[in-house]
Amino acid sequence: MQVRLLAFASAAQALRTRARDWQLAGELSVRELRQRLAVDFPALAPLLPRLAIAVEGTVADPATVVR
């Protein structure tokens, strides 16, 4: 599955871009997505505890599944 990451402020600085396509193998919860972000984009790891993740334009809780 391909998702589009949109990053703002310090997250965009960490990714060195404001938008990036990211390939994922199957569905993940937002909790699992955060773990993958830390592995695939280590510069984001320190920011993840305070970053909001939105799915389809709505801020998602950790149990939300990304499809």
Buried (B, 14 or more C-beta within 10 A) or exposed (E): EEBEBEBEEBBBEBBEEEEBEBEBEEEBBBEBBBEEBBEEBEEBBEBBEEBEBEBEEEEBEEEBEBE
